[in-house]
């Protein structure tokens, strides 16, 4: 509530002088603050997005790179949903060197590769807890967050057209509506160019809806 109040006091002072800017929300809770900005700033929705699970997804790719002994550059994988307890890992979207994770594992088994089998639960636990571990050890997370923010700004300023797991307003995709959460989204000089149609399994769709419901429960208890 305190951060929502602070954001609402700041918004009119900024938007008055920069009505055409692209606004990137980084402060936490990022999904709630992105929702607040979309709903109450008067700025076009496509000019607003939050950093969402950018950092969580980077940690995921780093962990997968260690498991598979692949440069993380060649891994496509996202954490989706809330930047928080209800975020989830859609394994159906994980690609390793252009192969789906299941096909890659089958190929590894056929060829007698000595790499260890992947522990999916351990991967997800690592991503969920690594932020807390960093904070416990050095007091805050800032370098990795800064790199994520710089990358998002580059996508906007250089019109790159990257697909990123950023926090955006949902409008019925996979049954999720009127809440901001992380979903694969193309970002360019227009800000949010488009949410990318993403085929999720039934289980993953249910996880996305649970994440949306968790965020709505928080929103319902706030005073706007």
N, C-alpha and C positions, 0 to 999 in steps of 0.2 A: 504494500500500500504506500509506503514511504517513497519508493522509487517511482510509482505511478504518479503520485502527487508532484514530485520534483519534475518529472517529464512534462506533465500538463502545464506546469508553470513556465517551463522553458520554451515549449513549442511555439506559442504565438509570437514570442520575441524573435525567434529564428525565422519562422516561415514568413513573417511580414516582409523581411528583407531578402529572402531567398525562396520565393514561391516555385521556382523552376528547378531547384536543386534535386539531386538524387540523395535520399536519406538512407544511411546504413546504420541500423541499431546494433550496438555491440554490448551495451551494459546489460547486466542480468537483473531479473529473469528475462532473457532476451525475447522469448515468444510473447510474454505478457506485455512487454514494453512495445514490441512491434505492433501488436494488436491495438494498443492504446494510440499509437501514432497514426495507424491506418484509420481508426474510427474517429479520432477527434482533432486531427491536425488540419483537415481541409485540403491536404496535398493529394494529388492523384495517386491511386493505389499502386500503380506500376512504378512509381518513383520511390517506393518504400520497401525495404526488406531488411531482415535481421541476419546476423552472422550465423545463427542457428547451430547446426551440428558440423560446421566447417572443421573445427578443431578436433571434434570427436572422430570425424571421418578420416582426418589425417593420421590420427593415432591408430585407427583401424587398419589403414593401408600399411603403416609402419609395422604393425604386429604381423599382418599377413605376409609381408615381405620377409620377415625373419623366419616364419614357419616354412615358407616355400622357397626361400633362398632366391628371391627374385627382386630386382630393383623395383621399389614402390612406384616408379614412373609407369610401369607396365601393369599396374593393378588398378582396376576400377571397382570401387566399393564405397557404399555410403552407410552412415547411421541416419535414420530418418525419425520423424516425429518430434516430440518435445526434446529440447536441450535440457535433459534432466532424467529423472528416474524412469520415465516411461518410454524413453527412446529405444529403438530396436534396430537389429541388423537384418535386412532383407537378403538372405543368402542367395536367393534366386537371381539377384542383380550382380553378384560378385563375378568379375571377369579377371582371369589371370592369363596374360599374354594372348588375349583375345578369346580364350577358352572359358567356358563356364567352370566354376569350381568343381562341380561333380565330375565333369568330363576330364578335367585336369587330374583329379585324384585317381580316376580309373586308369588313365594313361600312365601315371606314376606307378601304380600297382602292377600293370602289365609288364613294364620295363624293369621291374625290380629295383626302382630307385630307393636309396637308403634314407631318404628324408623321413622324418617322423610323421605319423598321421596327425591331422589337424584336430585340435580339441576346440570345438565351436563354443562350448560354454566358457572355456578359459579365455578365448578371444574376447567374447562379449564382456566378461567380468573385467578383463584388463582395460577395455575402453571405458567402461562405466566408472572404474575406480582410479584411473591414472591421474585425472585432474586433482582429486583429493590428495593423492600421494605427492604430487608436485607441490601443492600448497603446504602440506605438512612439512616438507623438507626445506622449502625456501620462502614460504610465506605468501606467495602469489604466483599466478601464471601470467606472464607478459610477453616473453619473446615469441613463443609460438602463436599466441593470439595476434600479435603485431604482424607476423608474416601472413596470417590469414586475412587480416584487414587490408594489408597492402595488396594482396592478390585480388581481393574483391574490387578494390579501387582501380587496379589496373584493368580489370575486365570492363569497368564502366568508362574510364578515361580513354582507353585504346580501342574500345568497341570490339572486344575480343570474341564475345559470344560463347562464354564458357557455361557448361552445365554444372551447377553447384548445389549442394544441399543446404539452401538458405531458408530462413523462416519467412513464409509468405502467407497471405490470407487464402484460405481454402473456400471453394465454392461448390461443394458437393462431390469433389473427386474422391472416389472410393468410399462414399458415404460420409465424408467429413466436411462440415460447413461452419462458417462463422467463427473460425479460430485460426490463429497463425501458428504454423509449425513447419519443420524442415521437410522439404520435398524437392526432388530434382527440378531445377529451374534454370532456364537460360538467362544469363545476365549479360547485357551489353550497354551501349551508351543511352538506351532508353530506360535503363534500370531493369525492371522485371520485363523481359521481352515475352516470355511464355513459360508456363509450367509444362514440363515435358511429359507427355502421356507415358506412364510407367506401368508395365504389366507386373502386378504383384500376385502372389498366390493368395488363396483364401485366408490362410493363416496370417500372412503378412498384412492383408487388408484389415483383418480383425485387430492386429496389433496397432495399425495406424489409427483405427477408430478408438481403441482404448486410450491411445496417447492424446487424441483430440478431446476425449471425455475428461481425462485427467486435467487438462488445461482449462476446460470449461468449468470444472468444479472450482478451480482457483479463481477464475474470472467472476464467477457468480458471487463470490464472497468479497469482492472489491467494490469500493465506491468510486465511480467515475464522475 
